[in-house]
């Protein structure tokens, strides 16, 4: 482990978990715990809890859980030592010296990737402004796309020369190794020769900057029609394309009222240059729930401005749903006469764009228009189809008020009485609810049988033994006296008794820590288990805590089930003679029991 246990403990002790999580989640006190909407899955009613006393969090919906360190790992996408460092900086605790050296020898850190990215951004920019090297790139950005020098500088745009070695050589001179360059996705590595080469070549370069001002990744665009048109960094220790939004670093200060979501870098840059500094774009991927959650921290109202072709409109429908799920107000901008916002502003000017932006439609208007345009309402059979599609659309809305409003609108559009539409909508909702309930119970059944358990894949092997393992671990996590009893042999239980590898690991780590001076400290388990595993360990403890019967006899009988399971397992492998001997022994015990009673 990189940091000493004492140091980690100090960091956790100084961290106010309520204040930390409160920065990401709106928390309300209810009893001993605080509750809010989970930042790790989409939900409308709060099932995410924080216990300031235990200094833990747990989501009853998606079972994410753990310590303050686990929380930072998950939400900031950091590994365990990075999360400890993050919290240490936050509480103003200086890092121990020797661990900084250890840092360099472990894999490539986020910090190192950020340093490399900054150097690469400087290099790309210098190339663009070099009269010889960057001429082609500058012509494309400045002349062909019409970006001003101020805009090019503002976004830190650059140029990657048409060479396999120019960035690689430059970074080598600065002391970065091949391994580091590949980890940062600045270089690729040839399968054949094993040599590294520049990942981005002959492209104009867009640095992706996070809201703290770090260059986290790059997007590169070709200047002709060759493919791929855009090349983006893959995920690195500093970048996750499912989370980062292009230009959010600028937009975050301008988007309190509303934001514009576009498809590409060029749209965003054109919009910013035209005074719409609240535009952002995803990076070579459709919008994800992670994006939506990040975005919703900065704005509540989003206007989606995707390309006007079918692909763009389908993507807009999906984005509407994802953004709506985190409670954002979503509108859709449909541009006519141009394929994207960049072209629209060039053709019609920014005042005209501002006008159509004001007239952007709500998600419902946009979708119902698309439905109505497909049908001829003067033909009975087509009107029926249109009505059923519109009712299905209204049924998707979670809020009863919204459904009422849209039923009124639909009643006007279709010239049908409100009551008829309302009945139809409610019927669809009842049907959906039944389907949803059935799915829930199927999932519950599957989880009872432990099939498809990612965290403990062996759980389906022996459901009875696995449930005994959970009981045993839950009780041992809950009570120190039980751990003492196992340690002293008063309750007979050892590593070999565990059927599944995951539970065996939890048991041995827990008992090893129990034997140290500091005792079992939940936070420290995070060094050996992934955030998902930490959630499972927390779930095991909470599930046990919620039961009334938590006495030592429960632990004893669960431990007995495990020993029995192991004996059966051994029986399968033993020779016939041993089996006979075992049965004799059992029989003798049985007789003895009878004899005792008489
Ligand atoms: Zn959750």
Boltz pocket constraint, residues with backbone or C-beta under 6 A from the ligand:
constraints:
  - pocket:
      binder: B
      contacts: [[A, 38], [A, 39], [A, 40], [A, 41], [A, 48], [A, 59], [A, 60], [A, 61], [A, 62], [A, 63], [A, 64]]
      max_distance: 6.0
